[in-house]
Amino acid sequence: MSPREAIQMEPLQKLLLMSSYEALEMAGYGQHSPSTASQRVSTHIGQGRNDWRCVNKCQSIDIYYTPSSTRALYLGRINYHFKWERTSYNLNTACASSSTVISLACSALLARKRGTAVAGGRSISAAPHNIAGLSNGGLLSPTGKCKNFQDGADGYRRREGVGLVVLKHLVDAIAENDS
């Protein structure tokens, strides 16, 4: 990646690339294992808002602005980097994005539509006006804790980060002697 591209690249896009690599390494797969053959891997990422677009539009707009500000292209960057040929799914279902894409990846694996899936979610709050709006609307918990399905529920809290898992059909894992 060129320095010009790195400057305009959304931080979560960088984290997705690093987290994908780390998830594969932690799962014991190198780039050249049967499990990660280019025609077998798909990506499923749940991602909500795109705060970086708000931050970056105030900067000088360069040739790399669009790839860094369009969520659908984040997964293309991962597939391009790893030379994966399967589909990529970018989904936004608000708070359920990560669990939804993991469920979809599992369904695709069970239907034998792909061999391996990298699935998970990402979130970052880089634009302060969104958090201010949630706070002013009384949506954020003043105690800093979510109390789902409890009588004392008083709002929710936004979190930041990337979480990815590598999923594979059990038959394939056994055939390839996965640990």
Buried (B, 14 or more C-beta within 10 A) or exposed (E): EEEEEEEBBBBBBBBBBEBBBEBBEEBEBEBEBEBBBEEBBBBBBBBBBBBBBBBBEEEEEEEBBEBBBBBEBBBBBBBEBBEBEBBBBBBBEEBEBBBBBBEBBBEBBEEEEBBBBBBBBBBBBBBEEBBEEBEEEEEBBEEEBBEEEEEEEEBBEBEEEBBBBBBBBEEBBEEBEBE
